[in-house]
Amino acid sequence: MKLGKVEFCHFLQILALFLCLSGMNQAELTRSRSKPYFQSGRTRTKRSWVWNQFFVLEEYMGTDPLYVGKLHSDVDKGDGSIKYILSGEGASSIFIIDENTGDIHATKRLDREEQAYYTLRAQALDRLTNKPVEPESEFVIKIQDINDNEPKFLDGPYTAGVPEMSPVGTSVVQVTATDADDPTYGNSARVVYSILQGQPYFSVEPKTGVIKTALPNMDREAKDQYLLVIQAKDMVGQNGGLSGTTSVTVTLTDVNDNPPRFPRRSYQYNVPESLPVASVVARIKAADADVGPNAEMEYKIVDGDGLGVFKISVDKDTQEGIITIQKELDFEAKTSYTLRIEAANMHVDPRFLSLGPFSDMTTVKIIVEDVDEPPVFTSHLYSMVVSEAAKVGTIIGTVAAHDPDASNSPVRYSIDRNTDLERYFNIDANSGVITTAKSLDRETNAVHNITVLAMESQNPAQIGRGYVAITVLDINDNAPEFAMEYETTVCENAQPGQVIQKISAIDKDDPPNGHQFYFSLTAEAANNHNFTLQDNKDNTATVLTKRNGFRRQEQSVFYLPIFIVDSGSPSLSSTNTLTIRVCDCDADGIAQTCNAEAYILPAGLSTGALIAILACVLTLLVLVLLIVTMRRRKKEPLIFDEERDIRENIVRYDDEGGGEEDTEAFDMAALRNLNIMRDTKTRRDVTPEIQFLSRPTFKSIPDNVIFREFIWERLKEADVDPCAPPYDSLQTYAFEGNGSVAESLSSLDSISSNSDQNYDYLSDWGPRFKRLADMYGTGPDCLYS
């Protein structure tokens, strides 16, 4: 008959309870036949109560206290004179005792996994005297286990790895489950393992939990990871047992079971011939399904005509073969290269050699493309020499360049003037001959570094550069001179033969064997009685005194001309004058004062006094200038017309003259007051530098004459004024003059009125009124006929 899980648990509980009760019956106190126990005296007596350990079933779920056992003493007559006391672990809190009967009960649910047993002490006392009638004794209450804990994988979930292609039975990892139940009692803690997920690839040993491979030749490249579910079940896996599960992630690790293979048997790349050395030409890669060290490869060029021109290396990150240039390419020399390249695994596993060779070959063809290259000089640096005495046009040397392309275009030469700013040199555009264009001076510039440009005639954009270093050779063209400005003094008390100065010379020239100078006094100074010169033969000379008793009052300064000759070919010489001052010296010969005027001028002005006098003079000059300026400003009239009318004229300009500046060419106020006296006015738009004579004033005369004269005066003023812009413009005024005697000039009115008025005065108005004068005038003569 098969029992369910719940019924089986109830059966176990009833069985355990039965065993406990039978054990407690055996543990009840048996009365001893010895005498009662008394504490008086040292007489040893036989113990009158003994019991075995008690058993209590864990996880009791009843509502009443669980009976554990009973204590009883032989002294107890059942009359209630003996009382029982319990002490120790859990006394009063977990375990209680009936002090009259000695019955022990458990008041709480017990868990063996928390505490497997309790140690207590029992005591029987006389109720009246409260003295022990039995010696105190210990006993143990042991908690009896039931299957109430499932197995647990404390280290889960698990991860593990196993090499791909491993044989069947290869150990992967061991899993372990623990059960908190009592392993010494029943099968509650006996665990067996099984695999719930992961078949048929893996298996697990039921007792040990070791996971192993179950299929051969598992390929990482096909599937690299598996998820397993492992179960652990107690009660030896029987029905009613408790179980727990865990997951195991198994990763197949890579082995070198895949050889490298090029995707193509040949490759072709085009590269320009101008590609610099060390440039990358191409990248090729052999495919390898493996990863990590098993996919590491090395490439090498095993054959071909480009062994010395190209090289191949491996990119550690991508495992690509990188082909680079080792030498410059030249389309004119070779147009293509062929390379045989091998790729091989660096780490080969001998177990998989049967899968084939772990290397592969491919062919790479490199086509060199032609590029229009700039001209190339025959030498990267030309060294030339020229004497600084060379005349203009002297040939220094020749540079040569050619077009490296197949077209071999003609080359023209020029000098980069940024490297020859002073234009010392010229170059023949066709032959490349360099000549001098100016006189050279080695002392100014000993070496000229110039750049020569070579351009293709057919393509001037292609420019090659050559470098020329021109060394200027020295000639003896500089005379020697004093090495410095000497400040030479001689004491008034100097003795004959005393050294007062040691001189040396310098020469800007640079002779091959070094300088050699010769010193002497000039012929005029050779016989002087004051000083002499001694040539030291080491490019220095010494000046010595020839007498004593120098006096500043007699002569404070001596000038000694010294003749210096160099050793050049031809030699050059110069005369340098040494100034010697006579000074008053102390006892050690140190000059104190060399001022001869101190004896002549007993008193003089100090520097501070001179500065004060100059400051006063400058102050006075500034004051005079300010006064003159203020007076000039007072004399100048202020031109300001507060009553100026707003312009009511239309100004038309037919030229590019003064433009809108000519707003005062004609004054409307003057036209409206023709009969008043007019004063000369200065134009506001310009400030004339020449003052003109005042124009004559106008008296009260006929309006037509006033108008005409006014216009002519204005035009004349504009024509002769040198400070005014040209104002050849037409001025139109809507004004007929003041009080015209002609009144209306209408012919209709004249006919209708039968007027006998004389219009002969129209002839005085000028050419513009000639037609009117002919029509209405009676005189035979006209002013402008």
Secondary structure as the mmCIF struct_conf table of DSSP 4:
data_model
#
loop_
_struct_conf.conf_type_id
_struct_conf.id
_struct_conf.beg_label_comp_id
_struct_conf.beg_label_asym_id
_struct_conf.beg_label_seq_id
_struct_conf.end_label_comp_id
_struct_conf.end_label_asym_id
_struct_conf.end_label_seq_id
HELX_RH_AL_P HELX_RH_AL_P1 LYS A 5 ALA A 27
BEND BEND1 GLU A 28 GLU A 28
BEND BEND2 ARG A 33 SER A 34
HELX_LH_PP_P HELX_LH_PP_P1 LYS A 35 TYR A 37
BEND BEND3 SER A 40 ARG A 42
BEND BEND4 SER A 48 SER A 48
STRN STRN1 PHE A 54 LEU A 57
BEND BEND5 GLU A 58 GLU A 59
BEND BEND6 THR A 63 ASP A 64
HELX_LH_PP_P HELX_LH_PP_P2 PRO A 65 PRO A 65
STRN STRN2 LEU A 66 LYS A 70
TURN_TY1_P TURN_TY1_P1 ASP A 74 VAL A 75
BEND BEND7 GLY A 78 GLY A 80
STRN STRN3 ILE A 82 GLY A 88
TURN_TY1_P TURN_TY1_P2 GLU A 89 GLY A 90
STRN STRN4 ALA A 91 ALA A 91
TURN_TY1_P TURN_TY1_P3 SER A 92 ILE A 94
STRN STRN5 PHE A 95 ILE A 97
TURN_TY1_P TURN_TY1_P4 GLU A 99 THR A 101
STRN STRN6 ASP A 103 ALA A 106
BEND BEND8 LYS A 108 LYS A 108
TURN_TY1_P TURN_TY1_P5 ARG A 112 GLU A 114
BEND BEND9 ALA A 116 ALA A 116
STRN STRN7 TYR A 117 ASP A 126
TURN_TY1_P TURN_TY1_P6 ARG A 127 THR A 129
STRN STRN8 PRO A 132 PRO A 132
BEND BEND10 VAL A 133 GLU A 134
STRN STRN9 SER A 137 GLN A 144
HELX_LH_PP_P HELX_LH_PP_P3 ASP A 145 ASP A 145
BEND BEND11 ASN A 147 ASN A 147
STRN STRN10 LYS A 152 LYS A 152
TURN_TY1_P TURN_TY1_P7 LEU A 154 ASP A 155
BEND BEND12 PRO A 157 PRO A 157
STRN STRN11 TYR A 158 PRO A 163
TURN_TY1_P TURN_TY1_P8 GLU A 164 MET A 165
HELX_LH_PP_P HELX_LH_PP_P4 SER A 166 PRO A 167
TURN_TY1_P TURN_TY1_P9 VAL A 168 GLY A 169
STRN STRN12 SER A 171 GLN A 174
STRN STRN13 THR A 178 THR A 178
BEND BEND13 ASP A 181 ASP A 181
TURN_TY1_P TURN_TY1_P10 PRO A 183 THR A 184
BEND BEND14 TYR A 185 TYR A 185
TURN_TY1_P TURN_TY1_P11 GLY A 186 ALA A 189
STRN STRN14 VAL A 192 GLN A 197
BEND BEND15 GLY A 198 GLY A 198
TURN_TY1_P TURN_TY1_P12 GLN A 199 TYR A 201
STRN STRN15 PHE A 202 VAL A 204
TURN_TY1_P TURN_TY1_P13 PRO A 206 THR A 208
STRN STRN16 VAL A 210 THR A 213
BEND BEND16 LEU A 215 PRO A 216
TURN_TY1_P TURN_TY1_P14 ARG A 220 ALA A 222
STRN STRN17 GLN A 225 LYS A 233
BEND BEND17 ASP A 234 ASP A 234
HELX_RH_3T_P HELX_RH_3T_P1 MET A 235 GLY A 237
TURN_TY1_P TURN_TY1_P15 ASN A 239 GLY A 240
STRN STRN18 SER A 243 THR A 253
HELX_LH_PP_P HELX_LH_PP_P5 ASP A 254 ASP A 254
BEND BEND18 ASN A 256 ASN A 256
BEND BEND19 ASN A 258 ASN A 258
STRN STRN19 ARG A 261 ARG A 261
BEND BEND20 PRO A 263 PRO A 263
BEND BEND21 ARG A 265 ARG A 265
STRN STRN20 SER A 266 PRO A 272
TURN_TY1_P TURN_TY1_P16 GLU A 273 SER A 274
HELX_LH_PP_P HELX_LH_PP_P6 LEU A 275 PRO A 276
TURN_TY1_P TURN_TY1_P17 VAL A 277 ALA A 278
STRN STRN21 VAL A 280 ILE A 284
STRN STRN22 ALA A 287 ALA A 287
BEND BEND22 ALA A 289 ALA A 289
HELX_RH_3T_P HELX_RH_3T_P2 GLY A 292 ALA A 295
STRN STRN23 MET A 297 GLY A 304
TURN_TY1_P TURN_TY1_P18 ASP A 305 VAL A 309
STRN STRN24 PHE A 310 VAL A 314
TURN_TY1_P TURN_TY1_P19 LYS A 316 THR A 318
STRN STRN25 GLY A 321 ILE A 325
BEND BEND23 GLN A 326 LYS A 327
TURN_TY1_P TURN_TY1_P20 PHE A 331 ALA A 333
BEND BEND24 THR A 335 THR A 335
STRN STRN26 SER A 336 ASN A 345
BEND BEND25 MET A 346 HIS A 347
HELX_RH_3T_P HELX_RH_3T_P3 PRO A 350 LEU A 355
BEND BEND26 PHE A 358 PHE A 358
STRN STRN27 SER A 359 GLU A 369
HELX_LH_PP_P HELX_LH_PP_P7 ASP A 370 ASP A 370
HELX_LH_PP_P HELX_LH_PP_P8 GLU A 373 PRO A 375
STRN STRN28 VAL A 376 PHE A 377
BEND BEND27 THR A 378 THR A 378
BEND BEND28 HIS A 380 HIS A 380
STRN STRN29 LEU A 381 SER A 387
TURN_TY1_P TURN_TY1_P21 GLU A 388 ALA A 389
HELX_LH_PP_P HELX_LH_PP_P9 ALA A 390 LYS A 391
TURN_TY1_P TURN_TY1_P22 VAL A 392 GLY A 393
STRN STRN30 ILE A 395 THR A 398
STRN STRN31 ALA A 401 HIS A 402
BEND BEND29 ASP A 405 ASP A 405
TURN_TY1_P TURN_TY1_P23 ALA A 406 SER A 407
STRN STRN32 VAL A 411 ILE A 415
TURN_TY1_P TURN_TY1_P24 ARG A 417 ASN A 418
BEND BEND30 THR A 419 THR A 419
TURN_TY1_P TURN_TY1_P25 LEU A 421 GLU A 422
STRN STRN33 PHE A 425 ILE A 427
TURN_TY1_P TURN_TY1_P26 ALA A 429 SER A 431
STRN STRN34 VAL A 433 THR A 436
BEND BEND31 LYS A 438 LYS A 438
TURN_TY1_P TURN_TY1_P27 ARG A 442 THR A 444
BEND BEND32 ALA A 446 ALA A 446
STRN STRN35 VAL A 447 GLU A 456
BEND BEND33 SER A 457 GLN A 458
TURN_TY1_P TURN_TY1_P28 PRO A 460 ALA A 461
STRN STRN36 ILE A 463 LEU A 473
HELX_LH_PP_P HELX_LH_PP_P10 ASP A 474 ASP A 474
BEND BEND34 ASN A 476 ASN A 476
BEND BEND35 ASN A 478 ASN A 478
STRN STRN37 GLU A 481 PHE A 482
BEND BEND36 ALA A 483 MET A 484
STRN STRN38 THR A 488 CYS A 491
TURN_TY1_P TURN_TY1_P29 GLU A 492 ASN A 493
HELX_LH_PP_P HELX_LH_PP_P11 ALA A 494 GLN A 495
TURN_TY1_P TURN_TY1_P30 PRO A 496 GLY A 497
STRN STRN39 VAL A 499 ILE A 506
BEND BEND37 LYS A 508 LYS A 508
TURN_TY1_P TURN_TY1_P31 PRO A 512 ASN A 513
STRN STRN40 TYR A 518 LEU A 521
TURN_TY1_P TURN_TY1_P32 ALA A 523 ASN A 527
BEND BEND38 HIS A 529 ASN A 530
STRN STRN41 PHE A 531 ASP A 535
BEND BEND39 LYS A 537 ASN A 539
STRN STRN42 THR A 540 THR A 545
BEND BEND40 LYS A 546 LYS A 546
TURN_TY1_P TURN_TY1_P33 ARG A 552 GLU A 554
BEND BEND41 SER A 556 SER A 556
STRN STRN43 VAL A 557 VAL A 565
BEND BEND42 SER A 569 PRO A 570
STRN STRN44 SER A 573 CYS A 585
TURN_TY1_P TURN_TY1_P34 ALA A 587 ASP A 588
BEND BEND43 GLY A 589 GLY A 589
STRN STRN45 ALA A 591 THR A 593
HELX_RH_3T_P HELX_RH_3T_P4 ALA A 596 ALA A 598
TURN_TY1_P TURN_TY1_P35 TYR A 599 ILE A 600
BEND BEND44 PRO A 602 ALA A 603
HELX_RH_AL_P HELX_RH_AL_P2 THR A 607 LYS A 635
BEND BEND45 GLU A 636 GLU A 636
HELX_LH_PP_P HELX_LH_PP_P12 PRO A 637 LEU A 638
TURN_TY1_P TURN_TY1_P36 GLU A 642 GLU A 643
HELX_LH_PP_P HELX_LH_PP_P13 ARG A 644 ARG A 647
STRN STRN46 ILE A 650 ARG A 652
BEND BEND46 ASP A 655 GLY A 658
HELX_RH_3T_P HELX_RH_3T_P5 GLY A 659 GLU A 661
TURN_TY1_P TURN_TY1_P37 THR A 663 GLU A 664
BEND BEND47 ALA A 665 PHE A 666
HELX_RH_AL_P HELX_RH_AL_P3 MET A 668 ARG A 672
TURN_TY1_P TURN_TY1_P38 ASN A 673 ASN A 675
BEND BEND48 ILE A 676 ILE A 676
BEND BEND49 ARG A 684 ASP A 685
BEND BEND50 GLU A 689 ILE A 690
HELX_LH_PP_P HELX_LH_PP_P14 GLN A 691 PHE A 698
BEND BEND51 SER A 700 SER A 700
HELX_RH_AL_P HELX_RH_AL_P4 ASP A 703 VAL A 720
TURN_TY1_P TURN_TY1_P39 PRO A 722 CYS A 723
BEND BEND52 ALA A 724 ALA A 724
HELX_LH_PP_P HELX_LH_PP_P15 PRO A 725 PRO A 726
STRN STRN47 LEU A 730 THR A 732
BEND BEND53 ALA A 734 ALA A 734
BEND BEND54 ASN A 738 GLY A 739
TURN_TY1_P TURN_TY1_P40 VAL A 741 ALA A 742
HELX_RH_AL_P HELX_RH_AL_P5 SER A 747 SER A 753
TURN_TY1_P TURN_TY1_P41 ASN A 754 ASN A 754
HELX_RH_3T_P HELX_RH_3T_P6 ASP A 760 TRP A 765
HELX_RH_3T_P HELX_RH_3T_P7 PRO A 767 PHE A 769
HELX_RH_AL_P HELX_RH_AL_P6 LYS A 770 TYR A 776
BEND BEND55 PRO A 780 PRO A 780
TURN_TY1_P TURN_TY1_P42 LEU A 783 TYR A 784
#
